[in-house]
Amino acid sequence: MTSSSVVPVQNGDDTPQEKKSEVMEKGTQVTTESSGSNGQQFEDNPGDLPDDATKGDGNTNLAQGESNSSTEEKQEKSQEVYASSEGFKLNDGLKTSNDQESKSDDGIFRKEDKQLDSDDGVPKTDTDESSGGLGDSEENSKQKKSDAESDGDEKKFDSGDTEKKSYLDDSGSKQDNSSSQINEETVDTQVEVKVEQNDSNVLEKSSDGKDGNQEKNESSNEVFPSAALPELLNETVAQNGSFATQATESKNEKEAHLSSNGQNGFSWKLCNSTAGPDYIPCLDNWQAIKNLHSTKHYEHRERHCPQEPPTCLVPLPEGYKHSIEWPKSREKIWYSNVPHTKLADYKGHQNWVKVTGEYLTFPGGGTQFKHGALHYIDFIQESVPDIAWGKRSRVVLDVGCGVASFGGFLFDRNVLTMSFAPKDEHEAQVQFALERGIPAISAVMGTQRLPFPGKVFDVVHCARCRVPWHIEGGKLLLELNRVLRPGGFFVWSATPIYQKLTEDVEIWRAMSELTKAMCWKLVNKTSKDAVNGVAVAVYRKPTSNECYEQRSQQEPPLCKLSDDPNAAWNVPLQDCMHKVPVDSSERGSQWPEQWPARLDKSPYWLMSSQVGVYGKAAPEDFTTDNEHWKRVVSKSYLKGLGINWSTVRNIMDMRAVYGGFAAALKDMNVWVMNVVPIDSPDTLPIIYERGLFDHLFSKVKKRCNIVALIAEVDRMLRPEGKLIVRDDVETINQVENLVKSMLWEVRMTYSKDAEGLLSVQKSLWRPKEVETLTYALA
């Protein structure tokens, strides 16, 4: 089973006027443009990595997999990525762009792949003469600090030897800029730099002398150190190491080869569908839904992608406004951004959501916690202290999440929650969650596995989630058993636990029999909570196979040894249980370290005999990647991109590998959706082991032409959101031409040899001509 999300879009401020400044120098060709709000420059220096150490396309000889089932062949043909993001960052992203869904509320979409600079892999950012080029010189620190505090972030660019400084306020206008310094001693190729600036920009000239330059160069080396010592191998030449791929695990069907036809001056059209601004191609394919033989198992809520991906642009809701920032967004969002009232009418009395003037407000309630999620969360821990939110329990799956208030308030307990719910009559519940800044995806427990590997969630939660766990041999509950860690908890809050109606009594009896047969231990069945008037039942998955072996009846049966619990891409549900790993070297045989220690520690089941993604021994590979991203993020991303990180809520990393980028952002008020393509080394379990979460994505480019791909990016990305692409020059040129045809603002382009980088910002523009998608009409 796959999942998807709809995109709440975000209005931008008026685009400021621009003017150009050019600096010519020997070196590579670089073009940067910055104007508009929240201006941002790309900086992804690999720090201490060698020339071939930046992330690549993965193994070029990856197994493509075989057809697993007719279901896979029907659904895999045309898929798309879903996210609600403030920006996207892709490295080599269109070659292995991916196809699944995830939304967010205010972030960056990133995919790390290819090296662009001979030493650093990207154009260098230089902003501090005393701390690696990422801050202010001692002389100017007071003035610059004043400017930064009143007007925003610092944005700088240094391609090898060229330094440009500027300061941005929150709307992207530069208040104080410094002149560029050019060091010609180390330049060995032709360099061209172009910067587009606001009319208010003034070049600020640094007057530091030779000693200052020397100090700057030394500290710049700290940020962008020499690549003399080999660390990580380029993923383009690395093998899969000891990691299988999801393509192999799930035995996906052969990919359809649709040509890439990026066109200059492409004539865009506006999508006409029943869903309007909420259109999701694989969930709103009414032609396929109407032809289903049955909807008994929620087949109509599963993914049914069109034969050809759409190349039109999804309309924006009328009156879209700049999204409210976190944490205020948890309590209220603009009604105009998600203009739906049905859920407020239906669930308002349970404090899900209310219409309050121009806002939709969220009192923090839910069906089982009308008087607030935090009390309910604490009630669960009081009932079972071993849950230990934010320590033992870090990664949670919330089934049938509604507007995701449970996950939203678990942030206060240092818990990361993956919430999901179907796109159904509840109308935009996942979109509400994402607009609030809470992780959520549109998905359903139907006929296919959830898109997560086995044994990764510490806790699974269901509060009146409308899933019939007890029917058909417990097939759906067995799917939760697959993704739950041995020793993990299932928290169930529903009327059968505390009501005595005939139906409730029968369901409780059936659940008791099923969970006993599954060897789940009922840790606690509480009495009614005095505040919310509900009770919970908490079960624990076994940590050994003793109970399985002692059952008088082997129902549910144990899965065959050939059944891979980690295979999760378009794999039909299995009504069986996988044995618990008992070998100390197997994943799942031990509980991870407590949070936050688990974040930086190599998982115990990574063996030195295993080869990592970058070619080193797996534990060393992990550690090197982790340290690398700490340096790059602290020295470059947080200081040198001109991003006001206080306005960023979500990030999507489209080539997460070990999740190092997300781990480096631990202390920031953001959440990261890590993505692992199905044809890349399957490192998803490592990411979950660290206390992070991720998502499977299929490949895009070989199935979709580049026009369709850009249309999908536009659908996911909010106005003012950023897209950063690292790829070959031909692809970069195609993308640049297409986004320009949508009136997106090109913030920066960079190229060297056959590789390039592009940073653009989405506009509010929508085409006038309409294209009707007949298959998307209900």
C-alpha positions in Angstrom: 0.0 0.0 0.0 1.3 3.4 -0.7 0.4 6.8 0.7 -0.1 10.3 -0.4 -0.7 13.8 0.8 -2.3 17.0 -0.5 -0.4 20.2 -0.6 -1.6 23.3 1.3 0.0 26.1 -0.7 1.3 29.3 0.7 0.9 32.8 -0.6 4.0 34.9 -1.2 4.6 38.5 -0.8 4.9 40.8 -3.8 8.1 40.1 -5.7 10.5 43.0 -5.3 12.2 44.6 -8.2 15.6 43.2 -9.2 18.8 44.4 -10.6 22.0 42.5 -11.7 25.6 42.6 -10.7 28.1 40.5 -12.5 31.6 39.5 -11.5 33.8 37.7 -14.0 36.7 35.6 -13.0 38.7 32.6 -14.1 36.9 29.5 -12.9 33.7 27.6 -13.3 30.5 29.2 -14.5 28.2 30.3 -11.7 25.0 32.2 -11.8 23.2 33.3 -8.7 20.0 35.3 -8.5 18.3 36.4 -5.3 15.2 38.5 -4.9 11.8 38.2 -3.4 10.9 37.0 0.0 12.9 34.6 2.1 15.8 34.7 -0.3 18.0 31.7 -0.2 21.3 30.6 -1.6 22.3 27.0 -2.0 25.2 25.7 0.1 25.9 22.0 0.4 29.6 21.8 0.8 30.6 18.3 1.7 32.9 19.6 4.3 35.8 17.2 4.7 34.8 14.9 1.9 36.9 14.1 -1.1 35.9 14.9 -4.7 33.9 11.7 -5.0 32.3 11.9 -1.6 29.1 13.7 -2.3 26.0 11.6 -2.7 25.5 10.1 -6.1 22.9 8.3 -8.1 23.5 5.2 -6.1 24.6 2.0 -7.8 24.1 2.3 -11.6 23.7 -1.4 -11.8 20.9 -1.7 -9.3 18.5 -4.6 -9.8 15.3 -3.4 -11.2 13.2 -6.2 -9.7 10.6 -8.4 -11.2 6.9 -8.2 -11.2 5.5 -9.2 -7.8 1.8 -9.2 -8.5 -0.8 -7.9 -10.9 -1.6 -5.3 -8.2 1.9 -3.9 -8.4 1.8 -3.7 -12.2 -1.4 -1.8 -12.1 -0.3 0.8 -9.6 3.4 1.3 -10.2 3.1 2.7 -13.7 2.6 6.4 -12.9 3.1 7.6 -9.4 4.0 10.9 -7.8 5.5 12.6 -4.9 3.3 14.5 -2.4 4.5 17.1 -0.1 3.5 20.4 1.3 6.7 22.2 1.4 8.3 25.6 1.6 11.1 24.3 -0.6 12.7 21.4 -2.3 16.3 20.5 -2.6 17.3 17.8 -5.0 20.8 16.6 -5.8 20.9 14.7 -9.1 17.3 14.7 -8.2 15.7 14.2 -11.6 17.7 11.2 -12.5 16.4 9.3 -9.5 13.5 11.5 -8.5 11.0 9.6 -6.5 7.4 8.9 -6.3 5.5 8.8 -3.1 3.9 11.3 -0.9 4.6 13.5 2.1 3.5 16.9 3.0 4.8 19.6 5.2 4.3 23.0 6.4 7.2 25.2 5.7 10.4 23.6 4.6 13.0 22.5 2.2 13.0 19.5 -0.1 16.5 18.2 -0.5 18.2 15.4 -2.4 21.9 15.0 -2.1 23.7 13.5 -5.0 26.5 14.7 -7.2 29.6 16.7 -6.6 29.8 20.1 -8.3 33.1 21.6 -7.2 36.4 19.9 -7.4 37.0 20.2 -3.7 33.7 21.0 -2.1 31.0 19.8 -4.5 29.1 23.1 -4.6 29.6 26.8 -4.8 31.0 27.9 -1.5 29.3 30.2 0.9 31.5 32.6 2.7 30.0 34.8 5.4 32.3 35.0 8.3 35.9 36.1 8.2 36.6 34.7 11.6 34.5 31.6 11.6 34.8 29.8 8.3 33.3 32.6 6.2 29.8 32.1 7.7 29.5 35.1 10.1 30.6 38.6 10.3 34.1 40.1 10.6 34.9 41.4 14.0 35.0 45.0 12.7 31.5 44.8 11.3 29.9 42.4 13.7 28.0 45.0 15.6 26.6 46.7 12.6 25.8 43.4 10.9 24.2 42.1 14.0 22.0 45.1 14.2 21.0 44.7 10.5 20.4 41.0 11.0 18.3 41.4 14.0 16.1 44.0 12.4 15.9 42.7 8.9 16.6 39.0 8.8 19.1 36.5 7.7 22.5 36.7 6.1 22.9 35.3 2.6 26.3 34.8 1.1 27.9 33.1 -1.9 31.5 32.1 -2.6 32.3 30.0 -5.6 35.8 28.8 -4.9 37.4 32.2 -4.5 34.6 34.7 -5.0 32.9 36.0 -1.9 29.6 37.9 -1.9 27.8 39.2 1.2 24.3 40.4 1.7 21.8 40.6 4.5 18.1 39.7 4.0 15.1 40.6 6.0 12.2 38.1 6.4 10.7 39.3 3.1 13.9 38.6 1.2 15.0 42.2 0.7 18.7 42.9 1.4 19.4 45.7 3.8 23.1 45.9 3.8 25.5 44.3 1.4 29.3 44.0 1.3 31.6 44.1 -1.7 33.0 40.9 -3.1 36.5 39.9 -2.6 38.2 37.9 -5.3 41.2 35.7 -4.7 42.8 34.8 -8.0 45.7 32.7 -6.8 43.8 29.4 -6.7 41.5 29.8 -9.6 42.3 27.5 -12.5 39.1 27.6 -14.5 36.7 30.2 -15.9 34.3 31.6 -13.4 31.2 33.7 -14.0 29.0 34.9 -11.1 25.7 36.7 -11.6 23.6 38.0 -8.7 20.1 39.5 -9.0 19.4 41.8 -6.1 16.5 43.9 -4.9 16.5 47.6 -5.8 17.3 48.4 -2.2 20.5 46.4 -2.3 23.7 48.2 -1.7 27.1 46.5 -2.0 28.8 46.6 1.4 32.5 46.6 1.1 34.8 44.9 3.5 37.9 46.7 4.5 39.8 43.9 6.2 43.5 43.7 5.4 45.7 40.9 4.6 45.6 39.4 8.1 41.8 39.4 7.9 41.9 37.6 4.6 44.3 35.1 6.0 42.1 34.5 8.9 39.1 34.2 6.6 40.8 31.7 4.4 41.9 29.6 7.4 38.4 29.5 8.9 36.9 29.0 5.5 39.0 25.9 5.3 37.3 24.8 8.5 33.9 25.1 6.8 35.1 23.8 3.4 38.2 21.7 4.3 40.5 20.1 1.9 39.4 16.9 0.4 42.8 15.3 0.7 41.8 12.6 3.1 39.4 10.0 1.5 36.3 9.4 3.5 33.1 8.6 1.7 33.1 7.2 -1.8 30.8 8.7 -4.4 27.6 6.8 -4.4 27.6 6.8 -8.2 30.5 4.3 -8.0 29.5 2.6 -4.8 27.8 -0.8 -4.8 24.8 -1.4 -2.7 27.1 -2.7 0.0 25.3 -5.0 2.4 21.9 -3.3 1.8 19.3 -4.7 -0.5 17.0 -2.4 -2.4 13.3 -2.0 -1.9 13.0 -2.7 -5.7 14.5 -6.1 -5.1 12.7 -6.7 -1.8 9.3 -5.8 -3.2 10.0 -7.3 -6.7 8.4 -4.3 -8.4 7.4 -4.5 -12.0 9.5 -3.2 -14.8 9.5 0.5 -15.1 7.7 2.1 -18.0 10.1 4.2 -20.1 8.5 7.4 -21.0 10.6 9.9 -22.8 11.8 13.1 -21.1 10.8 16.0 -23.2 11.5 19.2 -21.3 10.5 22.0 -23.6 11.6 25.6 -23.8 8.7 27.9 -23.4 6.3 25.1 -22.5 2.6 26.2 -22.7 1.1 25.2 -19.3 -2.6 24.6 -18.7 -4.6 24.6 -15.5 -5.9 21.2 -14.3 -9.7 20.8 -14.3 -10.7 18.1 -11.9 -13.5 17.4 -9.4 -11.0 17.8 -6.5 -9.8 21.3 -7.7 -6.9 22.6 -5.6 -7.0 19.3 -3.6 -6.3 17.1 -6.6 -4.0 14.2 -6.0 -3.5 12.2 -9.3 -3.3 8.7 -7.7 -6.1 9.3 -5.3 -8.5 11.1 -7.5 -8.5 8.8 -10.5 -12.3 8.4 -10.6 -12.2 6.4 -13.8 -10.2 3.7 -12.2 -12.2 3.9 -9.0 -15.5 3.4 -10.8 -14.1 0.3 -12.5 -13.1 -1.4 -9.2 -14.8 -4.8 -8.7 -15.1 -4.2 -5.0 -14.6 -1.5 -2.4 -15.0 -3.9 0.6 -11.4 -3.5 1.6 -11.2 0.2 1.0 -9.7 -0.3 -2.5 -11.3 3.0 -3.5 -9.1 4.8 -0.9 -5.9 3.2 -2.2 -3.7 4.5 -5.0 -4.9 4.2 -8.6 -2.5 6.3 -10.7 -3.5 7.5 -14.2 -1.8 5.8 -17.2 -0.1 9.0 -18.0 0.9 11.5 -15.3 -0.7 14.9 -15.7 1.2 17.8 -17.2 -1.2 20.5 -16.1 -0.9 22.7 -13.0 -3.2 22.4 -10.0 -5.1 25.6 -9.2 -4.5 27.5 -6.0 -7.4 28.0 -3.6 -8.7 31.5 -3.8 -7.3 33.9 -1.2 -4.3 31.8 -0.2 -2.3 33.5 2.5 1.2 33.0 3.9 0.9 30.1 6.3 0.9 30.8 10.0 4.3 29.8 11.5 4.8 27.1 14.1 3.9 26.8 16.9 1.0 29.1 16.5 -0.1 27.0 13.5 -0.8 24.1 15.8 -3.7 26.1 17.2 -4.9 27.9 14.1 -4.5 28.2 10.3 -6.0 30.4 7.7 -9.4 29.2 6.5 -8.6 30.3 3.0 -5.7 27.9 2.8 -7.8 24.9 3.5 -11.4 26.1 2.9 -13.3 23.1 4.2 -15.9 23.2 6.9 -17.5 19.7 6.8 -15.1 18.3 9.4 -15.8 21.3 11.7 -19.5 20.6 11.4 -19.1 16.9 12.0 -16.4 16.9 14.6 -16.5 20.4 16.1 -18.2 19.1 19.3 -15.2 16.9 19.8 -12.8 19.8 19.6 -11.2 18.6 16.4 -11.5 21.8 14.5 -13.7 24.9 14.6 -14.4 27.8 12.2 -13.4 31.0 14.0 -13.7 34.0 11.7 -11.0 33.9 9.0 -9.3 31.0 10.9 -9.7 27.3 11.4 -8.9 26.7 15.1 -7.8 23.5 16.7 -8.5 23.2 20.4 -6.3 20.2 20.6 -9.1 17.7 21.0 -10.0 14.5 19.4 -12.7 11.8 19.5 -11.0 10.2 22.5 -9.5 13.3 24.0 -12.1 16.1 23.7 -10.5 18.1 26.5 -7.0 18.1 25.2 -4.3 15.8 23.8 -1.7 16.5 26.4 -3.7 15.1 29.2 -4.5 12.1 27.2 -0.8 11.6 26.3 0.1 11.8 30.0 -2.8 9.5 30.9 -1.3 6.8 28.6 2.2 7.1 30.2 0.7 7.0 33.7 -1.1 3.8 32.7 2.1 2.2 31.3 5.2 4.0 32.6 7.4 1.8 30.4 6.2 3.7 27.4 8.4 6.6 28.6 7.6 9.2 25.9 10.6 10.8 24.4 13.1 8.4 26.0 12.2 4.8 25.3 9.4 5.7 22.9 10.5 8.1 20.2 8.9 7.1 16.8 5.1 6.6 16.8 2.6 5.6 14.2 -0.8 7.1 14.6 -3.5 5.2 12.7 -6.6 7.2 11.6 -5.1 10.4 12.9 -7.9 12.8 12.1 -6.3 16.3 12.2 -3.3 14.8 13.9 -3.5 16.6 17.3 -2.2 13.5 19.0 1.0 13.7 17.0 1.1 17.5 17.2 1.2 17.5 20.9 3.6 14.6 21.2 6.2 17.0 19.9 6.1 18.5 23.5 7.3 15.1 24.7 10.1 14.7 22.2 8.2 12.2 20.2 8.1 12.1 16.4 4.8 10.8 15.1 3.9 9.6 11.6 0.2 10.2 11.3 -2.0 8.9 8.5 -5.6 8.8 7.5 -7.4 8.2 4.2 -8.7 10.9 1.9 -12.3 10.3 2.6 -15.6 11.9 3.6 -13.8 13.6 6.5 -12.5 16.0 3.9 -9.0 17.3 4.0 -8.1 16.0 7.5 -4.5 15.2 6.5 -4.3 18.6 4.7 -5.4 20.2 8.0 -2.6 18.4 9.8 0.1 19.5 7.3 -1.1 23.1 7.3 -0.7 23.0 11.0 2.9 21.8 10.7 2.3 18.3 11.8 3.7 15.3 9.9 0.9 13.3 8.1 0.3 11.3 5.0 -2.9 10.2 3.2 -3.0 6.4 3.4 -5.4 3.6 4.2 -5.2 0.1 5.7 -6.7 -1.7 2.8 -5.2 -4.5 0.7 -1.5 -3.6 0.7 1.3 -3.2 3.2 1.9 0.2 4.7 5.0 1.9 3.1 7.2 1.2 6.1 9.8 -1.5 6.8 9.2 -4.1 9.5 10.0 -3.6 13.2 10.5 0.2 13.2 7.8 1.9 15.3 8.2 2.0 19.0 4.5 2.6 19.6 1.4 2.3 17.4 -1.7 4.2 18.4 -5.3 4.0 17.4 -8.0 6.2 19.0 -11.3 5.3 17.5 -9.5 5.0 14.2 -12.4 3.1 12.5 -10.2 0.1 11.6 -11.9 -3.3 12.1 -8.9 -5.0 13.6 -10.7 -8.2 14.6 -12.1 -9.3 11.2 -10.7 -11.7 8.5 -8.3 -13.3 10.8 -6.9 -10.0 12.1 -5.1 -9.3 8.8 -4.9 -5.5 9.5 -3.7 -6.0 13.1 -1.1 -8.4 11.7 0.2 -5.5 9.5 0.7 -3.4 12.7 2.5 -6.4 14.2 4.9 -6.3 11.2 5.8 -2.6 11.6 5.9 -2.7 15.4 9.2 -3.4 17.2 9.5 -6.5 19.3 8.7 -5.1 22.8 6.8 -2.2 21.3 3.4 -1.1 22.4 0.0 -1.0 20.7 -2.2 1.7 22.4 -5.9 1.2 21.6 -8.5 3.6 22.8 -12.0 2.7 21.6 -15.5 2.1 23.0 -15.2 -1.7 23.1 -12.7 -1.2 26.0 -15.1 0.6 28.3 -18.7 0.4 26.9 -21.0 -2.6 27.4 -23.2 -2.3 24.3 -23.6 -5.7 22.6 -21.4 -4.8 19.6 -18.7 -3.4 21.9 -18.7 -6.5 24.0 -18.4 -8.8 20.9 -15.5 -6.7 19.5 -13.6 -6.8 22.8 -14.0 -10.6 23.0 -12.8 -11.0 19.4 -9.8 -8.7 20.0 -8.9 -10.5 23.2 -8.8 -13.8 21.4 -6.9 -12.4 18.5 -4.2 -10.6 20.5 -3.8 -13.7 22.7 -3.2 -15.8 19.6 -0.7 -13.2 18.4 1.1 -13.5 21.7 0.5 -9.8 22.5 0.4 -9.2 26.2 -2.3 -7.0 27.6 -0.2 -4.7 29.8 -3.0 -2.6 31.1 -6.7 -2.1 30.5 -7.5 1.2 32.3 -10.7 2.4 33.8 -12.3 5.5 32.5 -10.2 8.7 32.6 -12.0 11.3 34.7 -11.2 14.1 32.3 -11.9 12.7 28.9 -14.2 9.8 30.0 -12.3 7.1 28.0 -10.2 4.1 28.7 -7.2 2.6 26.9 -5.9 -0.9 26.4 -2.2 -1.2 26.0 -0.6 -4.4 24.4 3.0 -5.3 24.1 4.6 -7.3 21.3 6.7 -10.3 22.4 10.5 -10.1 22.4 11.0 -13.9 21.9 9.5 -16.7 19.9 8.7 -18.9 22.9 5.0 -18.0 22.9 4.7 -18.6 19.1 6.2 -22.1 19.5 4.0 -23.1 22.4 0.7 -22.2 20.8 -1.7 -25.2 20.5 -3.0 -23.8 17.2 -0.8 -22.0 14.7 -3.3 -19.3 13.9 -2.4 -16.7 12.8 0.4 -18.7 11.1 4.0 -17.7 11.1 5.2 -16.3 7.8 7.5 -18.3 5.6 11.2 -17.6 5.9 11.1 -16.3 2.4 8.7 -13.6 3.3 10.6 -10.4 3.8 9.0 -8.2 6.5 10.9 -5.1 5.1 9.4 -5.3 1.7 6.9 -2.5 1.7 6.4 -1.2 -1.9 3.1 -2.4 -3.4 3.2 -5.6 -1.5 -0.1 -7.3 -0.7 -1.0 -7.8 3.0 0.0 -11.1 4.5 -2.1 -12.8 7.2 0.9 -14.1 9.1 3.5 -13.1 11.7 7.2 -12.9 11.3 9.4 -14.6 13.9 11.1 -12.3 16.4 14.9 -11.9 15.7 16.9 -13.5 18.6 20.4 -13.4 17.3 22.1 -10.4 19.0 23.4 -9.3 15.6 19.9 -9.1 14.1 17.9 -5.9 14.0 15.0 -6.2 16.4 16.8 -8.4 18.9 17.5 -5.4 21.1 15.7 -2.2 21.8 17.5 0.9 20.5 19.3 3.3 22.8 17.1 5.8 24.6 16.5 9.1 22.8 18.6 11.2 22.1 21.5 8.8 22.4 20.2 6.6 19.6 20.4 9.5 17.1 24.2 9.5 16.8 25.1 6.0 17.7 25.7 3.4 15.0 23.0 0.7 15.3 24.2 -2.4 17.1 23.3 -4.5 14.1 25.5 -2.7 11.7 28.5 -5.0 11.4 32.1 -4.1 10.3 31.8 -7.0 7.8 29.1 -5.1 6.0 29.9 -2.6 3.3 28.2 0.7 3.7 26.7 2.9 1.0 29.9 4.8 0.5 32.1 1.7 0.4 33.5 1.7 4.0 32.7 -0.7 6.8 29.0 0.0 7.7 29.6 1.4 11.2 32.4 3.7 10.0 30.3 4.7 7.0 27.5 5.7 9.3 29.7 7.6 11.7 31.5 9.5 8.9 28.3 10.5 7.2 26.9 11.6 10.6 29.9 13.8 11.4 30.0 15.2 7.8 26.4 16.4 8.0 26.9 18.0 11.5 29.8 20.0 10.0 28.0 21.0 6.8 24.8 22.0 8.6 26.4 24.0 11.4 29.0 25.7 9.3 27.0 26.2 6.1 23.3 25.5 6.0 22.3 27.3 9.2 24.5 30.4 8.6 25.2 30.7 4.9 22.0 30.1 3.0 20.2 33.3 3.8 17.3 31.2 5.2 15.3 32.4 8.2 15.1 29.0 9.8 12.6 30.2 12.3 10.0 30.2 9.5 10.9 26.7 8.3 8.8 23.9 9.7 9.3 20.9 7.4 12.0 19.6 5.2 12.0 16.7 2.7 15.4 15.0 2.1 14.9 13.2 -1.1 18.1 11.1 -0.8 18.4 10.6 2.9 20.9 7.6 2.9 21.5 7.3 6.7 19.4 10.4 7.7 22.5 12.4 8.6 21.0 15.7 7.4 17.9 15.3 9.5 20.0 14.2 12.5 22.1 17.4 12.2 18.9 19.5 12.6 17.9 17.8 15.9 18.0 21.0 17.9 15.9 23.0 15.4 12.1 23.4 15.5 11.7 21.4 12.2 10.8 17.9 11.2 12.3 16.1 8.2 10.7 13.6 6.0 13.6 11.4 4.9 13.1 9.7 1.6 14.8 6.5 0.3 14.1 5.6 -3.3 13.1 2.0 -3.8 16.1 1.3 -6.1 18.6 2.7 -3.7 20.3 0.9 -0.8 17.5 0.2 1.7 18.7 2.2 4.7 15.2 3.0 6.0 15.6 0.8 9.1 18.7 2.7 10.0 16.8 6.0 9.9 14.1 4.7 12.1 16.6 3.2 14.5 18.0 6.7 15.0 14.6 8.0 16.1 13.8 9.6 12.8 11.2 8.6 10.2 11.2 8.2 6.4 9.2 7.2 3.4 9.6 5.0 0.4 9.6 6.7 -3.0 9.6 5.1 -6.4 11.7 6.4 -9.3 10.1 9.1 -11.5 12.2 10.2 -14.4 12.1 6.9 -16.3 8.3 6.7 -15.9 7.5 10.3 -16.3 8.6 12.9 -18.7 10.2 15.9 -17.2 7.2 18.2 -17.9 5.1 15.8 -15.7 7.7 15.8 -13.1 7.9 19.6 -12.8 4.1 19.7 -12.8 4.2 17.4 -9.8 6.8 19.5 -8.0 4.7 22.5 -8.6 1.7 20.7 -7.2 3.5 19.9 -4.0 5.4 23.2 -3.5 3.8 26.3 -2.0 4.2 29.7 -3.6 7.6 31.1 -2.3 8.8 27.5 -1.8 12.3 26.7 -3.0 13.4 23.9 -5.3 17.1 23.1 -5.4 18.2 20.6 -8.0 21.6 19.1 -8.5 21.9 17.1 -11.8 23.6 17.0 -15.1 23.7 20.2 -17.1 21.2 19.0 -19.7 18.6 18.2 -17.0 19.3 21.5 -15.2 18.8 23.4 -18.4 15.5 21.6 -19.0 14.3 22.3 -15.5 15.3 25.9 -15.7 13.5 26.5 -18.9 10.3 24.9 -17.6 10.2 26.7 -14.3 10.9 30.0 -16.1 7.9 29.3 -18.2 5.9 29.1 -15.0 7.4 32.5 -14.0 9.4 31.0 -11.1 12.3 33.1 -9.9 15.7 31.6 -10.7 17.7 32.4 -7.6 21.0 30.7 -8.6 22.4 28.5 -11.3 25.8 26.8 -11.2 27.6 24.5 -13.6 31.0 22.8 -13.8 32.0 20.3 -16.4 28.8 18.2 -17.0 27.1 18.9 -13.7 25.0 21.7 -12.4 23.0 23.2 -9.6 19.8 25.2 -9.8 17.9 27.0 -7.1 14.5 28.5 -7.9 11.5 29.9 -6.0 7.9 29.2 -6.9 5.6 32.0 -7.9 1.9 32.6 -7.6 1.3 32.4 -11.3 -1.3 30.1 -12.7 -2.2 29.6 -16.4 -5.5 30.7 -17.8 -6.0 27.9 -20.4 -7.7 24.8 -18.9 -7.1 21.1 -19.4 -9.9 18.8 -18.3 -8.7 15.6 -16.8 -11.6 13.3 -17.7 -10.4 10.5 -15.5 -10.4 12.8 -12.5 -14.1 13.8 -12.9 -16.3 12.1 -10.3 
